[in-house]
Every structure is written in C-alpha cells, then in structure tokens.
Amino acid sequence: MTGTKLLMAFPVTATSHMLADYRARGGYRALEKALTQMSPQEVTQEVIASGLQGRGGAAFPVGRKWAVVKLDDGQPHHLCCNADEGEPGTFKDRWILEHAPHLLLESMLIASYAIGVRHSFVYIRGEFDLPYRRLAEAVEEAYAAGYFGERILGTDFACDVFVYRGAGSYVCGEASGLITSIEGKRGYPRNRPPRLTVHGLYQRPTVVNNVETLANIAGIISQGAEAFRKVGTKTSPGTRLISISGHINRPGVYEVELGYPFAKFIREDCGGVLGGRALKAIIPGGVSTKVLTAADVEPLALDHAVLAEAGSSLGSGGMIVIAEGTCMVRLLQVILRFYHHESCGQCTPCRDGMGWLHGIIDRIAAGRGVPEDIERMQAISRANDGTTICGMGDAAGYATVAILDKFRDEFDYFIAHKRSRFDGHLEVAGHA
Amino acid sequence: MKHLIPEFETLKARLPAGFESSLVLPCLRRIQEERGYVADGDIDGLVEYLGVPRIQIEEVLSFYTQLRRKPIGRWHLQVCRNVSCSMRGAEPILDHLARRLGVAPGQTTPDGRFTLSTVECLGSCGTAPVVMVNDAYHESVSRSELDALIERLP
C-alpha cells in the first residue's frame, strides 16, 4: 500500500460521484466551516500553513499564490481550475472529475471565498466527455442545493461557476494560455510579469490552480493544516495522484503519500515491468520531465525535493515506465512529433526549433541520420532555454537533452548502423 | 445558428457582464455539434450576435484542432499515438484501421461513413491504446473490437 489516502479514501460505486453520497461522506461541511467560522484571510493562512504545493507540474506553494491577490483592491477576482489535462502520460485529474467532482466544487467554493471570487471557471479539455458530463451534472446538483449562486448557506457569500470546454490544444494547459482561451481567443501564453494574480482573466487578478491542487483544499480546511502536514514529508506535505502507464503490469491512478519509495511503488504496488522485463527508464512526471534510468530511480523517494535533486520532477504525476529493449530513438521521435504538433507558433525558437528537432529525429529513424545530428539536436534544444514565452519550449528541450545524454549510445548506434539496436518497436512483444 | 441563440443566452447568464468574447468557443462547439462543422454563415451570425471581430473567430477556428470548417465522415475515428499508446500497440491499430477502411489518416471513406485521424494524448494512458469514436473513448481497444464496431456503426 502506498500510505495515507486523502483524495481516494472512499470506495468507488455507481453513485459515489453524486451529491447525496458526497454529503454522506461529510461533503460540504468544510465549506460550512470556512463560511461560518473563518475569515477569508484565515482560510488562506491555513492553506499557507499546510504547505500544499501545486499538483499541475510546477509544485508552487498554493497559499503564497493566493496571498498575492489583495482582497481590498476593489477589483473583481477570478479562479480558474485547470482541468486541461493533456501532458502525455497524465490522467489523474480525470479520476477526480469522474469520481469526486463535488470534492473539486466544494474546494473551489472555499478557494473563491478566500480569494474574493464571484465568478469561477473550470477549464476542461475538449476531448473529455465522461469527465465533463460528470462535472456538469455535479454543478447542476450543487446549484440546486444552494452551494452556488447568491447567499450560499445563508451567508453573504455569492459565487458562480462556469464549465468552459477547450477544443484541442496542449498549450491551453499552460495557465496564461488557459486564460487567453477563456477570453475566447487562440490559447497563446502571455509574457510574465505581470503575474496572472495581478493581471489575469480580462486583466483582473486571477488564480489558476490544477484540479488535484484544489481538491486538497476541502480536506485542509476540515482537518486543519496540522493534520495535512502529518502526511507526506517535511518538504512535500500530503499525497500525489500518480497516473502510471507504459510497460507496467498494473497501470492506473494511485494516490501515493509523498516520501514513498519510488522503486517499491513500481515493483510492488504497480506489479513491476510488463512481460517480466527489466526496468530501463522512467519518465516520472509527464513527457516534459527529464527521463530517469533504472539506476537513477532505485534510491529515490517520491518527493518534490528528492526528484528535483535528482535533476527531474514529479511534474504532473504522469509516470511512464519503459522496459529494457525499448528503442529510445523511436520514443524520442514520438515525443518530438508531439511537441512539433502542439507548439502554438508564437515564439520562433519553439515554433521552428520543434520542427527542426522533429525533422532530424525522423531522418535518424529513417536511417538517414548523420553523426552531427546529435550535437545539432542538443544545440537546438539549448536555444529554447529561457527564450520562449511559456515553459513548453524549455521543457521540450530539457526532455530531449536528457534522453540524448542518458541513451547516447543508442542514437550513435542507430546513425552508424541505420537501424535500432533493439527490435525498433515501442511495444513489448505479446503485450501490444 | 440563429435558433441556438436562446441556448447561448442561458450560457451568457452564468458569465459576468462584459464576457461576451468568452462565448466564442462554447458557441462554435455547439454549432459544430449540430452541423458537424462551422460554415461561413455561422461565422457571420456569431460576429453579429457576440459583437466580436470576424478575425477573432477565424483565428480560433484555425487554432483548435477539434474545430472544423468542412464536413467529415459520420464516424470520426481518432487514434492516439502518443507515448503510452504507442507503447501498447497504437501503430498496429492505426495500420489496421487504415487497411480495413482503405484510407490514410486524415481521409474519409468514399461512402462518407468514416474519417480516420491521428490524435495526440487523450489522457487515457493507463487504458492504452485508445481510439476516440466521435465523442466516446474506446479504451484498451483491440483490433477485433474495432472491426466489430465498424460493422455495427450505421
């Protein structure tokens, strides 16, 4: 078992996502506590004290983000829940949307109270059908029960929520791209500063938080920051939802207490590598995080600080397991095709760089690579570092360089022999 | 699109005043849901209804991969071939569908029944491979299941 559970601690049934079941589990009592016993500032202080870090990728301290918004600035504020889950390998927010939508809505209400928000948004990716229907149904239930609208729970607090569906764009998962998309435009990310908490949606102070991040708020308010800090580690309190896929026997979404041993998670909880193969590598937190080899992973704990020290990140919690015998040239080809497809085209280093990287890897994979190609790819990747508006260009570059560095021999072999060192497939034979 | 305006008004009621521009995507999605694509006349109608510049709608239409300006087949088969799906057999699935339907990705069968596409990560990595058929995810899908589905669909 993977330690204490905070979000997945209830049995999933045919009705567990609905309001009656959620209330029977104690749902919406944290909202009542916040509205009747705490000031907005006290809610934010509690979240700061909990040490909760963002679960979308950057692990930024949540309370500190909220505290930037000044309650008395005389402007409308907005909260946007980022449900544009699209980082390859990541499918954990979907679990919350499908199975615990009221936990998200209650948490959003508490956050809206703390930040002084009248109109909140959930930006959900356009392809999600069941998650959208579950969430939309929960929103209607919550309105009918008086949790949204005017005079919530008989108090002066009023709040609305609007579920905004995307239409197919990876970059809209970036907070400022998401906001531009809600403004009804192309989802182009914006230069920071100014921060979104200063000039966000329609230039108003806006907090953008990931689904899982927000889902933790109700528990922090009902149990207190102290109790939350008892779970996880000193530097990374709480749990993470890890969605694990690839060459693994038991793929799925797991709630893991931070600090849990990485290798044990793979071997025991997830049933080990597919087909009895040895572990070759793991992409720990979505394809934008740096790959770790089997040897890298062995001593690590699942913890933000530990992964950062190892040169990678828990990112979005999208873990991809790679079995021994997998061709890393082909793997990088898939990753670079993706980045090339998803570059929004605003910044030259990313727009052109992704196309060049994709072109080079296609050439190598077709047996027409030349030895200089590897240095060329490294140079293009480095040229993205810090030169683009959003983090996509940087991350694509880091991910590319990490794969080239750690599996350089495979790329050299492919270029020299015009074929993969392995069978050239990404599937484990017999497990496609 | 004019008959959809009462629906659009319901959406508008949950938005703050001055957020008309935010209705561009929801309106386009709803129009496409009904017609299958967004026609020139729909753009004219939205420009008038929302009071946003025409170029904004054109930009949105050319940016988001789910939005279309032309009709496609009755059934849209979208095969995810990102990392996790590729690791669990997405390429053989795509090859199989292309052979079986006699079209390359991006094409529609001559009878107008099926359009085959590739798509990037659908967030279904733990149940790979995934094929999206219109709005529905078909997860951990096999070639024989897809064959049966193709037979069954009208």
Interface residues (C-beta under 8 A of the other chain):
Chain A: P76 E85 G86 E87 P88 G89 T90 F91 R94 R118 H119 R125 G126 E127 F128 D129 L130 D160 V161 F162 Y164 R165 G166 A167 G168 S169 Y170 S181 I182 E183 G184 K185 R186 G187 Y202 S243 I244 S245 G246 H247 P251 G252 V253 I283 V287 G318 I320 I322 T326 R330 L331 V334 I335 F338 H341 E342 C344 L426 E427 V428 H431 A432
Chain B: R14 L15 P16 G18 F19 S21 S22 L23 V24 L25 P26 L28 R29 V52 Q56 E59 V60 F63 Y64 T65 Q66 L67 R81 N82 V83 S84 S86 M87 R88 G89 E91 P92 V119 E120 C121 L122 G123 S124 C125 G126 T127 A128 M132 D135 A136 Y137
